[in-house]
């Protein structure tokens, strides 16, 4: 390794490497906690860039954005300031799976986040390519850039994303690059391997972009935004809701499209053996869809504007790494795109990820102390998953420099907690995507109650200011007061039976409380107001009251399950146990426990291959203090 010059030595509390969605949240969290923070990025003009879909939210992901906001993060506020369309998804289903999704103005999203970063006290933004993490006795102490500059810190957060030894692939063309033809980060991956980290290759992709002036929208189906106000940030008022939203559009592939793909599979890197990295199961390329779902006559395609001041359209669900001329044929076979002009071809990108079982729940690495990783380099996919990890890594890096215990979110507290626990306990063999089905307590982890779950924590950390916290406490108190009021009011059959009869519903035989009446599926809070005094409450308060009253029984059951989980989480496992010395453990359990080194009995129980008998043996050994530790 060449001699490094000491010409630009500077010291910070926390250094964050990479200014994608994870890096921005990490740096802002650290700075807002009062720590002097340096944010280093390959290119400041790509800060908070959206190399794939210019959107935020969706199932599970949208709830993560609300959780970030409840902790004091920026993604929700940034998209609320820059969206061009907003839609609530799954409105016909229960509150546990509803999620908000917004189409972003890509350029405005970047500019607004960059402005926030630049204006935040205690935060320095600087362009630089990081080649090395400085370590002393197994502890991260700073970084070295490609220019030889050395920056020192008490903690380092890495969020290098898909630039980590990135390689772009389009048909037979391959070249070293980060996303959207940005610089790749080569030496940092080599340095991490030298430090003892195990890396693997993942792959993701992006679709072509086309000129909206050449799309025949008459042949497509319009997808307008919602008229009812909705926001990602709990601080955004309904009065700010955008009325002149841009529509997205839907079209479909057809048999001609599929024939073009099948005829050219020999030139598809996904099938020719060129691509070695594992791609995302839940976001496959269009050629992968055609092969895997050969019985499907068509697949949905979404045409999404990339901003107000550009004609560029994102061809959603059409990710491909086919040669450019084949991409054109594929596009021109789709209704509405027969004359579409290609502005940017789609591509696949391979990149390095850290095996996430090498992390603690705080996102500190087990290999190097005070070194944290977040985002796609931990094996996830998606801006929202990255940002959710970023705020936790930034918070914990700051806490470590303050000599305080880390923040760890449980599976019952946040989707962010579910994601991190999945990653560090199970690892991942493909780019990880959050789904509502991954959360066993999803009725507790709703879009609407993220502030009730997490704002106390954000305020305790110093990220949520006193004014916002006071407004939150007033909202929470109003919800409690209205719930108590409904429990104190009694309704007589004579008051409501005519109304019930008109709706074809069973009458009341005896009087009930207003809460009991609201639990009936045919009764909404708005319906209830015709029988009781209207307190003129904000709709966000009445929404909470209605959900908590109607689902009280189900919520109580999940809370009982959570209580059992917490008892197991309280049983800590000492660091660096020598599982080989524990007799009676199954071979697979011993191997998995040695690899992952779980921190609690509950986490050990979530490891694939560890059965209840193994847990019972481990529990006895811990209680009796018979644990041997690995040397070193």
C-alpha positions in Angstrom: 0.0 0.0 0.0 1.5 3.4 -0.9 2.5 5.8 1.8 -0.4 8.0 2.9 0.2 11.7 3.3 -0.9 13.5 6.5 -1.6 16.8 4.7 -5.3 17.1 5.6 -5.7 15.6 9.1 -9.0 16.5 10.7 -11.0 15.1 13.6 -14.7 14.6 13.9 -17.0 12.7 16.3 -18.6 10.6 13.5 -17.7 10.1 9.8 -20.3 8.8 7.4 -19.1 7.4 4.1 -21.6 7.6 1.2 -24.4 10.1 0.8 -27.2 7.9 -0.6 -30.4 7.5 1.4 -28.7 5.6 4.2 -25.8 8.0 4.5 -28.0 11.1 4.5 -30.1 9.8 7.4 -27.0 8.6 9.3 -25.2 11.9 9.0 -28.3 14.0 9.9 -29.1 11.9 12.9 -25.6 12.2 14.2 -25.4 15.9 13.7 -28.8 16.5 15.2 -27.6 14.7 18.3 -24.9 17.3 18.6 -21.9 15.3 17.2 -19.5 16.9 14.8 -20.1 14.8 11.7 -18.4 14.5 8.4 -20.3 13.2 5.4 -18.0 12.0 2.6 -19.4 11.1 -0.8 -18.1 10.2 -4.2 -20.0 13.1 -5.9 -22.0 15.7 -4.0 -24.1 16.1 -7.2 -25.5 12.6 -6.6 -26.4 13.1 -2.9 -29.8 11.3 -2.2 -29.9 10.3 -5.8 -32.5 7.9 -7.1 -30.7 5.7 -9.7 -33.7 3.4 -9.9 -37.4 4.2 -9.4 -38.0 7.9 -8.4 -40.5 7.0 -5.8 -40.7 6.6 -2.0 -42.9 4.2 0.0 -45.2 1.2 -0.8 -46.1 -1.8 1.2 -44.0 -2.1 4.4 -41.6 0.5 2.9 -44.0 3.3 3.4 -44.3 2.4 7.0 -40.5 2.5 7.4 -40.5 6.1 6.1 -43.1 7.0 8.7 -40.9 5.3 11.3 -37.8 7.3 10.1 -39.9 10.5 10.5 -41.1 9.5 13.9 -37.5 9.2 15.1 -36.7 12.6 13.6 -35.3 11.6 10.3 -35.6 13.4 7.0 -36.9 11.1 4.2 -40.6 11.8 5.0 -40.2 15.5 5.1 -38.1 15.5 1.9 -40.6 13.5 -0.1 -43.4 15.6 1.2 -41.6 18.7 -0.2 -40.8 17.2 -3.6 -43.5 14.7 -4.6 -45.5 14.9 -7.8 -48.0 12.2 -6.9 -49.2 10.6 -3.7 -51.4 7.5 -3.3 -52.5 5.4 -0.3 -52.2 1.7 -1.2 -54.3 -1.2 0.1 -57.2 1.0 1.2 -59.6 -1.8 0.8 -57.7 -3.9 3.4 -57.1 -3.5 7.1 -54.9 -0.9 8.7 -52.0 -3.3 9.2 -51.2 -3.4 5.5 -52.1 0.1 4.3 -49.1 2.1 3.0 -48.4 5.4 1.4 -46.5 5.7 -1.9 -45.2 8.9 -3.6 -43.7 9.6 -6.9 -40.8 11.9 -6.5 -39.5 14.8 -8.6 -36.1 13.2 -8.9 -34.0 16.4 -9.3 -36.0 18.3 -6.6 -35.6 15.4 -4.1 -31.8 15.6 -4.5 -31.7 19.4 -4.3 -33.9 19.6 -1.2 -31.9 16.9 0.7 -28.6 18.5 -0.3 -29.9 21.9 1.0 -30.9 20.3 4.3 -27.5 18.6 4.6 -25.7 21.9 3.9 -27.8 23.9 6.4 -27.6 21.4 9.3 -25.3 22.5 12.2 -22.5 20.2 13.2 -22.5 18.6 9.7 -19.8 19.0 7.1 -20.3 17.7 3.5 -17.3 16.9 1.5 -16.6 15.1 -1.8 -14.1 12.3 -1.6 -13.5 8.6 -2.4 -12.8 6.6 0.7 -10.2 3.8 0.2 -9.6 2.6 3.7 -10.9 2.5 7.3 -8.3 3.5 9.8 -8.2 0.9 12.7 -6.3 0.7 15.9 -6.5 -2.5 18.0 -9.7 -3.6 16.3 -11.4 -0.2 16.7 -12.4 2.2 13.8 -10.6 5.5 14.2 -11.2 7.2 10.8 -10.8 6.9 7.1 -8.3 7.6 4.3 -9.4 9.0 0.9 -8.0 8.4 -2.6 -6.2 11.7 -2.4 -4.4 10.7 0.8 -6.5 12.8 3.1 -6.9 11.3 6.6 -10.0 12.0 8.7 -10.2 10.8 12.3 -13.3 10.1 14.3 -14.7 8.2 17.3 -17.0 6.2 15.0 -17.3 5.5 11.3 -20.5 4.6 9.3 -20.1 3.0 5.9 -23.0 3.3 3.4 -21.2 2.7 0.1 -24.2 1.1 -1.6 -24.0 -0.4 -5.1 -20.8 1.5 -5.9 -18.8 -1.2 -3.9 -16.8 -2.7 -6.7 -19.7 -1.9 -8.9 -19.9 -3.4 -12.4 -22.5 -2.3 -15.0 -23.7 -4.9 -17.5 -25.7 -4.2 -20.7 -25.8 -7.2 -23.0 -22.3 -8.1 -23.9 -21.0 -4.7 -22.5 -19.4 -4.8 -19.0 -17.5 -2.0 -17.2 -16.5 -1.0 -13.7 -19.0 1.7 -12.5 -21.2 2.8 -9.7 -24.9 3.4 -10.4 -25.8 5.7 -13.2 -22.2 5.7 -14.5 -20.8 7.1 -11.3 -17.4 6.3 -9.9 -17.0 2.8 -8.4 -15.5 2.2 -5.0 -12.8 -0.5 -5.4 -10.2 -0.2 -2.7 -12.7 0.1 0.2 -14.0 -3.4 -0.5 -10.4 -4.7 -0.6 -9.7 -3.0 2.7 -12.8 -4.6 4.3 -11.6 -8.0 3.2 -8.2 -7.3 4.6 -9.9 -6.4 7.9 -11.5 -9.8 8.0 -15.0 -9.1 6.6 -16.8 -11.7 4.4 -18.3 -10.2 1.3 -20.5 -11.5 -1.4 -21.8 -10.3 -4.8 -25.4 -9.2 -5.3 -27.0 -7.8 -8.4 -29.8 -5.3 -9.1 -31.1 -3.6 -12.2 -33.0 -0.7 -13.5 -35.3 -0.3 -16.5 -34.9 2.0 -19.5 -36.0 5.6 -19.5 -37.9 7.0 -22.4 -38.9 10.5 -23.7 -42.5 11.2 -22.5 -43.1 13.3 -25.6 -43.0 10.1 -27.7 -45.4 8.0 -25.5 -48.9 7.5 -26.9 -50.8 7.9 -23.6 -54.2 7.2 -25.3 -53.2 3.5 -25.4 -52.4 3.4 -21.7 -54.5 3.5 -18.5 -54.2 6.6 -16.3 -53.2 6.2 -12.6 -53.9 9.5 -10.9 -52.9 10.5 -7.4 -55.3 10.7 -4.4 -57.5 13.7 -3.7 -57.6 13.0 0.0 -54.6 14.6 1.8 -51.9 12.2 3.0 -48.3 12.8 4.0 -45.2 10.8 5.1 -44.2 13.3 7.8 -46.3 13.8 10.9 -45.3 17.4 10.7 -46.7 18.2 7.2 -50.1 19.9 7.4 -53.0 18.9 5.1 -53.0 22.4 3.7 -49.7 21.6 2.0 -51.2 18.8 0.0 -50.4 19.0 -3.7 -53.5 19.5 -5.9 -51.9 19.6 -9.4 -50.4 16.1 -9.2 -48.9 14.3 -12.2 -50.4 11.0 -13.3 -48.6 7.8 -13.8 -49.8 5.4 -16.6 -50.2 1.7 -16.9 -49.7 -0.6 -19.9 -48.8 -4.2 -20.5 -46.3 -6.5 -22.2 -47.8 -8.9 -24.8 -46.9 -12.1 -26.6 -44.8 -10.2 -29.1 -42.7 -8.7 -26.3 -42.3 -12.1 -24.8 -41.2 -13.6 -28.1 -38.6 -11.0 -28.6 -37.2 -11.8 -25.1 -37.3 -15.5 -25.6 -35.5 -15.3 -29.0 -32.7 -13.3 -27.4 -32.1 -15.1 -24.2 -28.7 -16.1 -25.4 -27.7 -12.4 -25.3 -29.3 -11.8 -21.8 -26.6 -11.6 -19.2 -29.0 -13.1 -16.7 -29.1 -16.3 -18.6 -25.8 -16.4 -20.5 -23.7 -16.7 -17.3 -22.3 -13.2 -17.5 -24.0 -12.1 -14.3 -22.7 -13.8 -11.2 -24.4 -11.8 -8.5 -27.7 -12.9 -7.0 -30.6 -10.6 -8.0 -33.7 -9.6 -6.0 -36.5 -12.2 -6.0 -39.2 -9.6 -5.5 -38.1 -7.3 -8.3 -37.0 -9.6 -11.2 -36.0 -8.4 -14.6 -38.6 -8.5 -17.4 -36.6 -11.4 -19.0 -36.7 -13.3 -15.7 -40.4 -12.8 -15.5 -41.0 -14.1 -19.0 -39.0 -17.2 -18.2 -40.3 -17.9 -14.7 -43.9 -17.1 -15.5 -44.2 -18.6 -19.0 -47.9 -19.1 -18.6 -48.6 -15.4 -18.1 -49.8 -13.7 -21.4 -48.8 -10.2 -20.1 -47.1 -8.3 -17.3 -48.0 -4.8 -16.0 -45.7 -1.9 -17.0 -45.9 1.5 -15.2 -44.9 4.7 -16.9 -43.8 7.1 -14.3 -42.6 10.8 -14.7 -39.2 11.5 -13.3 -40.1 15.2 -12.5 -42.0 18.3 -13.5 -39.2 19.8 -15.5 -38.1 16.8 -17.6 -39.7 14.7 -20.3 -38.0 11.5 -18.9 -40.2 8.6 -18.0 -39.3 5.6 -15.9 -40.6 2.3 -17.4 -41.5 0.6 -14.2 -41.4 -3.2 -13.8 -39.4 -3.4 -17.0 -35.9 -3.9 -15.5 -33.6 -5.4 -18.1 -29.9 -5.9 -19.0 -30.5 -6.9 -22.6 -28.4 -5.3 -25.3 -29.6 -1.8 -26.2 -31.0 -2.7 -29.6 -33.1 -5.5 -28.0 -34.4 -3.2 -25.4 -35.7 -0.9 -28.1 -37.5 -3.8 -29.8 -39.0 -4.8 -26.5 -40.2 -1.3 -25.8 -41.6 -0.8 -29.2 -43.7 -3.9 -28.9 -45.6 -2.5 -25.9 -48.9 -0.5 -26.4 -48.2 3.2 -26.1 -44.5 2.8 -26.6 -44.4 1.9 -30.3 -42.6 5.1 -31.1 -40.9 5.7 -27.7 -37.5 7.3 -27.9 -34.9 5.7 -25.6 -33.2 8.2 -23.4 -31.2 5.8 -21.1 -30.9 2.1 -21.5 -31.6 -0.3 -18.7 -28.7 -2.0 -17.0 -27.8 -4.6 -14.4 -25.2 -3.7 -11.7 -23.2 -6.1 -9.6 -21.8 -5.0 -6.3 -20.3 -6.2 -3.0 -22.2 -6.6 0.2 -21.1 -7.4 3.7 -22.6 -10.7 5.0 -25.0 -9.0 7.5 -24.7 -11.7 10.2 -21.3 -10.0 10.9 -23.4 -7.1 12.5 -24.9 -6.5 15.9 -28.5 -5.2 16.2 -27.0 -1.7 16.6 -25.5 -2.1 13.1 -22.0 -2.0 14.7 -19.8 -4.7 13.1 -18.6 -7.6 15.2 -15.3 -7.5 13.3 -14.3 -3.9 14.0 -15.6 -1.9 17.0 -17.1 1.6 16.4 -17.6 0.7 12.7 -21.2 0.7 11.5 -22.6 -0.3 8.1 -26.0 0.5 6.6 -28.0 0.4 3.4 -27.5 -1.8 0.3 -24.0 -2.8 1.4 -25.8 -4.8 4.2 -27.7 -6.8 1.6 -31.0 -4.9 1.3 -32.7 -3.4 -1.7 -34.6 -0.1 -1.8 -34.2 3.5 -0.7 -36.5 3.0 2.3 -34.7 0.0 3.8 -31.4 1.9 3.3 -32.7 5.0 5.1 -34.1 3.0 7.9 -30.8 1.4 8.6 -29.0 4.7 8.1 -30.8 6.5 10.9 -30.2 3.6 13.3 -26.5 3.4 12.3 -26.1 7.2 12.7 -27.8 7.3 16.0 -25.7 4.4 17.4 -22.5 5.9 16.0 -23.3 9.1 17.9 -24.3 7.3 21.0 -21.0 5.3 21.0 -19.0 8.5 20.9 -21.1 9.8 23.8 -20.4 6.6 25.8 -24.1 5.7 25.9 -25.9 2.4 25.3 -27.0 1.7 21.7 -30.6 2.1 20.4 -32.0 -1.3 19.4 -35.5 -1.5 18.0 -37.4 -4.7 18.6 -39.5 -6.7 16.2 -42.6 -5.4 18.1 -41.5 -1.8 17.9 -40.8 -1.1 14.2 -40.4 -2.6 10.7 -36.9 -1.2 11.0 -36.4 -3.6 13.9 -37.8 -6.5 11.9 -35.5 -5.8 9.0 -32.4 -5.5 11.2 -33.2 -8.6 13.2 -33.8 -10.5 10.0 -30.4 -9.4 8.6 -28.2 -10.0 11.6 -30.0 -13.3 12.7 -30.6 -15.0 9.4 -28.4 -13.2 6.9 -29.7 -13.0 3.4 -28.9 -14.9 0.2 -30.5 -12.3 -2.1 -31.2 -8.5 -1.9 -33.5 -8.2 1.1 -36.8 -6.5 0.7 -39.2 -5.6 3.5 -42.7 -7.1 3.2 -45.6 -6.9 5.6 -45.5 -10.7 5.9 -42.1 -10.5 7.5 -43.6 -8.8 10.6 -45.4 -11.1 13.1 -46.8 -8.1 14.9 -47.9 -6.1 11.9 -51.2 -5.0 13.6 -48.9 -3.1 16.1 -46.6 -1.8 13.4 -49.0 0.3 11.4 -48.6 3.2 9.0 -50.8 5.4 11.2 -49.2 4.9 14.6 -45.5 5.2 13.9 -45.3 8.4 15.9 -47.0 6.7 18.9 -44.4 4.0 18.8 -41.2 6.0 18.2 -41.4 9.7 18.9 -40.6 9.3 22.6 -37.3 7.7 21.5 -36.6 10.4 19.0 -37.1 13.1 21.6 -34.9 11.3 24.2 -32.1 11.1 21.6 -32.4 14.8 21.0 -33.5 14.5 17.3 -37.1 15.5 17.9 -37.2 19.1 19.2 -39.3 20.2 22.1 -41.9 22.0 20.0 -42.6 19.0 17.9 -42.6 16.8 21.0 -45.2 19.0 22.7 -47.5 18.7 19.7 -47.1 15.0 19.7 -47.9 14.7 23.4 -51.0 16.9 22.9 -52.1 14.5 20.1 -51.5 11.4 22.3 -53.4 12.9 25.2 -56.3 13.8 23.0 -56.5 10.1 21.8 -56.5 8.8 25.3 -59.1 11.4 26.4 -61.4 10.5 23.6 -61.1 6.7 24.2 -62.0 7.3 27.9 -65.0 9.5 26.9 -66.3 6.8 24.6 -66.1 4.3 27.4 -68.1 6.6 29.7 -71.0 7.2 27.3 -73.9 4.7 27.1 -76.1 4.4 24.1 -79.7 3.1 24.5 -81.4 0.8 21.9 -84.0 3.5 21.4 -81.2 5.9 20.2 -79.7 3.7 17.5 -82.0 0.8 16.5 -83.8 2.8 13.8 -80.4 3.7 12.3 -79.3 0.0 12.5 -82.5 -1.2 10.9 -82.1 1.2 8.0 -78.7 -0.3 7.4 -80.1 -3.8 7.7 -78.1 -4.6 10.8 -79.1 -6.4 14.0 -80.7 -4.2 16.7 -79.4 -3.6 20.2 -81.2 -5.4 23.0 -79.5 -3.7 25.8 -77.6 -0.5 26.2 -73.8 -0.4 25.3 -71.0 2.0 25.7 -70.0 4.2 22.7 -66.8 2.1 22.5 -68.7 -1.1 22.2 -71.0 0.3 19.6 -68.0 1.5 17.6 -66.6 -2.0 17.6 -69.4 -3.1 15.3 -68.1 -3.5 11.8 -70.9 -1.5 10.2 -70.2 1.5 12.5 -67.6 4.2 11.8 -66.5 7.0 14.1 -68.3 9.4 11.8 -71.5 7.4 12.2 -71.1 7.4 15.9 -71.0 11.3 16.0 -74.7 11.5 15.2 -75.4 9.9 18.6 -72.8 11.7 20.8 -71.3 15.2 21.1 -68.8 16.0 18.4 -65.5 17.2 20.0 -64.3 18.6 16.7 -61.1 16.5 16.8 -58.4 16.4 14.1 -58.9 13.4 11.8 -55.6 12.0 12.8 -56.8 11.7 16.3 -60.2 10.1 15.4 -58.4 7.7 13.1 -56.3 6.4 16.0 -59.3 6.2 18.3 -61.3 4.2 15.7 -58.5 1.8 15.0 -57.6 1.2 18.6 -61.2 0.6 19.6 -62.2 -1.6 16.7 -59.0 -3.8 16.9 -58.6 -3.7 20.7 -59.0 -7.5 21.1 -56.5 -8.4 18.3 -54.0 -5.8 19.5 -54.2 -7.2 23.1 -53.4 -10.7 21.8 -50.3 -9.4 19.9 -49.2 -7.5 23.0 -49.4 -10.7 25.0 -47.2 -12.4 22.5 -44.8 -9.4 22.7 -44.6 -9.8 26.5 -43.5 -13.4 26.1 -40.9 -12.3 23.5 -39.5 -9.7 25.8 -39.0 -12.2 28.6 -36.8 -14.2 26.2 -35.1 -11.0 24.9 -34.1 -10.3 28.5 -32.1 -13.5 28.7 -28.7 -12.2 27.4 -26.1 -14.5 26.0 -22.5 -13.6 26.8 -20.2 -12.5 24.0 -18.0 -15.0 22.1 -19.4 -18.2 23.5 -17.5 -21.4 22.6 -20.5 -23.4 21.4 -18.3 -26.4 20.7 -17.9 -26.8 24.5 -21.7 -27.2 25.0 -22.6 -30.9 24.9 -26.0 -31.9 23.6 -26.4 -29.2 20.9 -27.2 -30.5 17.5 -24.4 -30.1 15.0 -26.3 -27.6 12.8 -27.3 -25.6 15.8 -23.7 -25.5 17.0 -22.5 -24.3 13.6 -25.2 -21.6 13.2 -24.8 -20.3 16.8 -21.0 -20.1 16.3 -21.4 -18.2 13.1 -24.0 -15.7 14.2 -23.2 -15.4 17.9 -26.7 -14.3 19.0 -27.1 -11.7 21.7 -30.2 -13.1 23.4 -32.1 -16.4 23.7 -34.9 -15.0 21.6 -32.5 -14.2 18.8 -31.0 -17.7 19.0 -34.5 -19.1 18.7 -35.0 -17.3 15.4 -31.9 -18.8 13.8 -32.8 -21.4 11.2 -31.5 -24.8 12.4 -31.7 -24.0 16.1 -34.6 -26.0 17.6 -36.4 -25.8 21.0 -34.2 -28.6 22.5 -31.1 -26.6 21.6 -32.5 -23.5 23.2 -33.3 -25.5 26.4 -29.7 -26.8 26.6 -28.3 -23.3 26.0 -30.6 -21.7 28.6 -29.5 -24.2 31.3 -25.8 -23.6 30.5 -26.3 -19.8 30.8 -28.3 -20.0 34.0 -25.7 -22.3 35.6 -22.8 -20.1 34.4 -21.1 -23.0 32.6 -20.3 -21.0 29.5 -16.8 -21.2 28.0 -15.6 -18.4 25.7 -13.6 -18.5 22.5 -10.1 -17.3 23.0 -9.1 -13.9 21.6 
